[in-house]
Each structure stands twice: as structure tokens, then as C-alpha cells.
């Protein structure tokens, strides 16, 4: 994992701001103004501003993706956002992955309104530990929901797993006897070469 240094007066900061159509009464310019003022007070140099006008429930956001591309290229040292839910509303597990991804790039992060979300601050290890614990619990809940869904499906007689492939072994053997290649046969029958060969091998031998 890349090592992060504490922010100092030569720190290059990138700002990330987001609003969606569902955020009534919010303007992205309000976030940007506060983030710019905070950066100036810290003596940081703003090198990039990333702004998305869409929901935070998905990571398929143009500037969000651009931000990570530039983070991987170390074009800035710290990412500053107004609040954690401005960065992502995908859930605890996904948000933790985003933060870890920044850390892996050697980029720090800081929330303007949540001082404890500061990768270079004294609360860093405690906050990440708490988020990781919540994320683990979320993974367990997801796994439990999946198992419960499978149990219900089985109870209803639903066949689970991949559908069984019916292989015409005699037909394959006949085609081979006519000189057709394995490729021609498998393409015609929509099965794999190994499946076709095993089927023919199981046919009773003619003495």
C-alpha cells in the first residue's frame, strides 16, 4: 500500500462535489465555494475540480471516474469533498472500497463537514476500523439474504444451477464416422468439445 504523508502547504488538492436532481435546494456552487475557502485556509493548491450532477447511488459518474484516473496518476495529493455522502451513496461496503482505492493510489482524503473522515488525521485508523466492521456485517447480511432466497426457491421446487445439457452421444458418434471434425460437431450441437468426447467415450464398445 502506498504511503501517505501528512498534508502541508505544498499539498495539491482536488475537489469533488456532487448534487443530484433529488437534492432539493442544493447547488453544487455552494459546496465548491466552501471547499475552495477551506483549501485556501490550509494553504493548499487546488489543481482540479470534479463535479457531477447526478445520483451518488452508482459509481458510473463521469467526473467520479475521471477523479480516480487522475488519482492513480498521482496528479493530486488529497481529495477534498463536502461530505461522505457527496462522494458516494452506494452503501458502506462500496464507500469503503472507494476510500481504500484512494489510499492504494497514495492519495489522502478529507471530508469538509466530517472532520473524523480524514485519512491523515488522528481518527483515521478508528474510523476505517468502524467502517470495515460495518461493511463486513453488510456482506454477511447479503450472504444471508442470498441463502434465504435459494432456500425459498428450493422449497418451491425450482431447479437451481445451470440447466442440464442433453447430449446425443450416438448422433455425435455417427457424425464422427461420416468424417466430421469435432469443431463442426460441437458448433452444430452447441456443446463443448470435452463434453462431446466424454459422451462418445461412454458409449458401449461394439465387439
C-alpha positions as CSV (number, residue, x, y, z in Angstrom):
1,X,0.0,0.0,0.0
2,X,1.3,3.4,-0.9
3,X,2.5,5.6,2.0
4,X,0.6,8.8,2.6
5,X,2.3,11.9,4.0
6,X,0.6,14.5,6.2
7,X,-0.9,17.5,4.3
8,X,1.4,20.5,4.2
9,X,1.5,23.9,2.5
10,X,2.7,22.4,-0.8
11,X,-0.2,19.9,-0.9
12,X,-2.0,19.6,-4.2
13,X,-5.7,19.1,-3.6
14,X,-8.5,18.0,-5.9
15,X,-12.1,18.9,-5.0
16,X,-15.0,16.6,-5.6
17,X,-18.6,18.0,-5.5
18,X,-21.9,16.4,-6.4
19,X,-25.6,17.2,-6.4
20,X,-28.4,15.3,-8.0
21,X,-31.9,16.3,-9.2
22,X,-33.2,14.8,-6.0
23,X,-31.2,17.2,-3.8
24,X,-33.8,19.9,-3.4
25,X,-32.5,23.4,-2.7
26,X,-28.8,22.3,-3.1
27,X,-26.4,23.9,-5.5
28,X,-23.0,22.5,-6.3
29,X,-21.6,26.0,-6.3
30,X,-22.3,26.2,-2.5
31,X,-20.2,23.1,-2.0
32,X,-17.4,24.4,-4.2
33,X,-17.3,27.8,-2.5
34,X,-16.8,26.3,0.9
35,X,-14.3,23.7,-0.3
36,X,-12.2,26.4,-2.1
37,X,-12.2,28.6,1.0
38,X,-11.2,25.7,3.2
39,X,-8.3,24.8,0.8
40,X,-7.1,28.4,0.8
41,X,-7.1,28.5,4.6
42,X,-5.0,25.3,4.7
43,X,-2.5,26.7,2.2
44,X,-3.3,24.0,-0.3
45,X,-3.1,24.4,-4.1
46,X,-6.3,23.4,-5.9
47,X,-5.2,21.6,-9.1
48,X,-8.6,20.1,-10.2
49,X,-12.3,20.3,-9.5
50,X,-14.5,17.3,-10.3
51,X,-18.2,18.0,-10.4
52,X,-21.1,15.5,-11.0
53,X,-24.8,16.4,-11.4
54,X,-26.3,13.0,-10.8
55,X,-27.2,10.4,-8.2
56,X,-24.4,9.1,-5.9
57,X,-26.0,5.6,-5.8
58,X,-23.8,4.5,-8.7
59,X,-20.1,4.9,-9.5
60,X,-20.9,5.4,-13.2
61,X,-20.4,9.1,-13.0
62,X,-18.1,10.9,-15.5
63,X,-16.1,13.1,-13.1
64,X,-16.1,10.4,-10.4
65,X,-14.3,8.1,-12.8
66,X,-12.0,10.9,-14.0
67,X,-11.1,11.6,-10.4
68,X,-9.9,8.0,-9.9
69,X,-8.0,8.0,-13.1
70,X,-6.1,11.1,-12.1
71,X,-5.6,9.8,-8.5
72,X,-3.9,6.7,-10.0
73,X,-1.6,9.0,-11.8
74,X,-0.8,10.9,-8.6
75,X,-2.0,14.3,-10.1
76,X,-3.1,15.4,-6.6
77,X,-2.2,14.5,-3.0
78,X,-5.6,14.9,-1.2
79,X,-9.2,14.6,-2.3
80,X,-11.5,17.0,-0.5
81,X,-15.2,16.5,-0.6
82,X,-18.1,18.3,1.3
83,X,-19.4,15.2,3.0
84,X,-19.0,11.4,2.6
85,X,-22.5,11.1,1.0
86,X,-21.4,13.5,-1.7
87,X,-18.6,11.1,-2.6
88,X,-20.9,8.0,-2.6
89,X,-24.3,6.8,-1.6
90,X,-23.7,3.2,-2.9
91,X,-23.5,1.7,0.6
92,X,-21.0,1.2,3.3
93,X,-19.1,-1.6,1.5
94,X,-18.7,0.3,-1.7
95,X,-17.8,3.5,0.0
96,X,-15.1,1.7,2.0
97,X,-13.7,0.3,-1.3
98,X,-13.6,3.8,-2.8
99,X,-11.6,5.1,0.2
100,X,-9.2,2.2,0.1
101,X,-8.8,2.7,-3.6
102,X,-7.6,6.3,-2.9
103,X,-5.3,5.1,-0.2
104,X,-3.8,2.5,-2.6
105,X,-3.1,5.3,-5.0
106,X,-1.2,7.1,-2.3
107,X,-3.9,9.9,-2.2
108,X,-5.4,11.1,1.0
109,X,-9.0,12.2,1.5
110,X,-10.8,14.6,3.8
111,X,-14.4,15.4,4.4
112,X,-15.2,19.1,4.9
113,X,-18.2,18.6,7.2
114,X,-17.0,15.4,8.9
115,X,-13.6,16.1,10.5
116,X,-13.1,12.5,11.5
117,X,-13.1,11.4,7.8
118,X,-9.5,12.5,7.4
119,X,-7.0,9.9,6.2
120,X,-4.2,12.0,7.6
121,X,-5.9,12.8,10.9
122,X,-5.7,11.2,14.3
123,X,-9.0,9.4,13.9
124,X,-8.1,7.7,10.6
125,X,-7.5,4.1,12.0
126,X,-10.5,4.2,14.3
127,X,-12.9,5.4,11.5
128,X,-11.6,2.9,9.0
129,X,-11.9,0.1,11.5
130,X,-15.6,1.1,12.2
131,X,-16.4,1.3,8.5
132,X,-14.7,-2.0,7.8
133,X,-16.7,-3.7,10.6
134,X,-20.0,-2.3,9.2
135,X,-19.0,-3.4,5.7
136,X,-18.3,-6.9,7.0
137,X,-21.7,-7.1,8.6
138,X,-23.3,-5.9,5.4
139,X,-21.5,-8.7,3.4
140,X,-22.9,-11.2,6.0
141,X,-26.4,-9.8,5.6
142,X,-26.2,-10.0,1.8
143,X,-25.0,-13.6,2.0
144,X,-27.8,-14.5,4.4
145,X,-30.4,-12.9,2.0
146,X,-29.0,-14.9,-0.9
147,X,-29.1,-18.2,1.1
148,X,-32.7,-17.4,2.2
149,X,-33.7,-16.8,-1.4
150,X,-32.2,-20.1,-2.5
151,X,-34.0,-21.9,0.3
152,X,-37.3,-20.5,-0.8
153,X,-36.7,-21.4,-4.4
154,X,-35.8,-25.0,-3.5
155,X,-38.9,-25.2,-1.3
156,X,-41.0,-24.2,-4.3
157,X,-39.3,-27.0,-6.4
158,X,-37.3,-24.6,-8.5
159,X,-34.2,-26.3,-10.1
160,X,-31.1,-24.3,-9.3
161,X,-27.9,-24.1,-11.1
162,X,-27.1,-24.4,-14.8
163,X,-29.6,-26.3,-16.9
164,X,-28.7,-29.9,-17.7
165,X,-27.4,-30.3,-21.3
166,X,-28.8,-33.3,-23.1
167,X,-26.1,-34.8,-25.3
168,X,-26.8,-37.1,-28.2
169,X,-23.8,-39.4,-27.9
170,X,-25.0,-41.8,-30.7
171,X,-25.5,-38.8,-33.0
172,X,-22.1,-37.5,-32.3
173,X,-20.5,-40.9,-33.0
174,X,-22.4,-41.1,-36.3
175,X,-21.2,-37.7,-37.4
176,X,-17.6,-38.6,-36.5
177,X,-18.0,-41.8,-38.5
178,X,-19.0,-39.6,-41.5
179,X,-15.8,-37.7,-41.2
180,X,-17.0,-34.5,-39.5
181,X,-14.5,-32.7,-37.3
182,X,-15.0,-32.1,-33.5
183,X,-15.3,-28.4,-34.2
184,X,-18.1,-28.9,-36.8
185,X,-20.0,-31.2,-34.4
186,X,-19.7,-29.0,-31.3
187,X,-20.8,-25.9,-33.2
188,X,-23.8,-27.8,-34.6
189,X,-24.9,-29.2,-31.3
190,X,-23.9,-26.2,-29.1
191,X,-21.7,-28.1,-26.7
192,X,-18.1,-28.1,-25.8
193,X,-15.5,-30.4,-27.3
194,X,-14.8,-32.1,-24.0
195,X,-18.5,-32.8,-23.4
196,X,-18.8,-34.4,-26.8
197,X,-15.7,-36.5,-26.5
198,X,-16.8,-37.8,-23.0
199,X,-20.2,-38.7,-24.3
200,X,-18.8,-40.8,-27.1
201,X,-16.3,-42.4,-24.8
202,X,-19.2,-43.6,-22.6
203,X,-20.9,-45.4,-25.4
204,X,-20.7,-49.2,-25.2
205,X,-18.0,-50.7,-27.3
206,X,-19.1,-52.9,-30.2
207,X,-17.2,-56.2,-30.1
